[in-house]
Amino acid sequence: DIQMTQSPSSLSASVGDRVAITCRASQSISTYLNWYQQKRGKAPNLLIHATTTLQSGVPSRFSGSGSGTDFTLTITGLQPEDFATYYCQQSHSSPWTFGQGTKVEVK
Amino acid sequence: EVQLVESGGGLIQPGGSLRLSCAASEVSVSSNYMSWVRQAPGKGLEWVSLLYSGGRTDYADSVKGRFTISRDNSKNTLYLQMNSLRGEDTGVYYCVRVQEDYGDPRLYIDYWGQGTLVTVSS
């Protein structure tokens, strides 16, 4: 199985900050990498698919990059509604696997 | 607007069985890839099973042989039959639609239900 490792597991940030979350795959997954946001008590929400493609309706302050084994989700200009947990997920090989999550908290 | 509404969760004893349902609207379960993802309390997301539009199925090793994914096209409903339940199966189960953009094999989950809670405990 492909292991997905996110870092950090949590971070504290302020409104307006630039935040970067990394996701590392245990083997190459090309660009088969998706990012989701989950708020407390809610279902996850798709942010970015295929590493860099912003889902319709998602603000442009979210961006994704990477390929192979190393990926990054960047939030440029953190907003109050962005405090949440973020997950990466690979769809390169079965079983699909998620990272353990990164919780973005208020500093 | 696409809606996925799960039902069938509840408290069940270890070794028991439960069937989850996912009623879909504005999306056809027969012509889309559909999947189940679960989340243990306070934990991360875990993919459980996938049903391709052509009928092929796939399962996480942790549920293989115990869970069965299926659909009823006439009811536009997805199911997850869960047998031999264990404590580690406890969690919220989400029904999701898996999107495949034309000509692009990189699949992703674009719609999630609200989830149904399964608690396996004696």
Interface residues (C-beta under 8 A of the other chain):
Chain A: D1 T31 Y32 N34 Y36 Q38 A43 P44 N45 L46 H49 A50 Q55 Y87 Q89 S91 S94 P95 W96 T97 F98 G99 Q100 G101
Chain B: G44 L45 E46 W47 L50 D58 Y59 A60 D61 Y94 Q99 D101 D104 R106 L107 Y108 I109 D110 W112 G113 Q114 G115
